[in-house]
Amino acid sequence: MAAAAIVMRHAILSKLPVHFGGFLHIDALEDELEDIARDEHKLVFVLDVSLSPAHLILLDKINEKNKIVYWNTHDAESVVPPARMFDRALGNQCSAELAQQRFLPNDLIAKTLAELAHEVKFWQLKDERASKLSDLISAQYGPIELIDSLARGIVWNDQFEAFHKEHMKRKLVAFDELLSSLVVKSYVNYRFGFAVASSILTTADACQKIIDGHAGVDVAVVLYRDGRIGFRRRDVCDVDVKKLAELFNGGGRPFAAGAKLTLQVTKESFPDVLFHLDEAFKNFFVGRVVDNV
């Protein structure tokens, strides 16, 4: 969202027409790229999306009647898209920082947005507005209104505040429900905490709540009704959760990652889903033990 706001701010300051085209999702990326390919005469900016070689044919199709101007990603393993400009994160950079450095390196508003995004991405919260904006996004506050405000330098306002207060009431209830569903399992020397999260909780919030709420959990694993699964490890833990996410065709970073299961998660199905995950993790760690012998 911050990266989109920075690109939009760049267009506004340059007096160029621009609009937010929507979100791309890893689990539906092929279909969404097909939709973009049906457009004509568009200049396309794609932010924070990773690509596999299989997607390149679709990108060529998009470029037949449009032009992919800019693409960025935090994934070091993403293939390079046929974009006029491409930025890949070096170290702990988020997509907003890449967009800011590319388009508005000296703009104070863009720098602020990039800093707030970095805090959320790497869970290094120093500015209260970072966590509050993250709450608005997870609560599905109107993205067009939010991006437009951020692009114009309005990082927070009374309307955001009122919405946030109501959201926090629901968030506290969601945290209680999260912890009440917590199941802890052990693999080798690590303890994993599994729980079902409400859609109003971000993966970072939900995982951090588990880690903060249970001293014995090394890795938090949160599941959402739509099948999304998020991983986050404790700072002193050396489990590479990206490799766990890859078991389910996901990805991320060694300390935080995500994927999507091919089934819904409900109270009733949670035991079956947990059994499926438990078997996958047992096999993963058994393999690791054998490799290290």
PyMOL commands that set and color helices and strands:
alter all, ss='L'
color gray80, all
select helices_A, chain A and resi 2-13+26-37+53-65+95-103+108-121+128-138+143-151+158-180+203-213+241-246+270-292
alter helices_A, ss='H'
color red, helices_A
select strands_A, chain A and resi 43-46+67-73+85-88+183-187+190-196+219-223+228-233+251-252+256-260
alter strands_A, ss='S'
color yellow, strands_A
deselect
rebuild
show_as cartoon
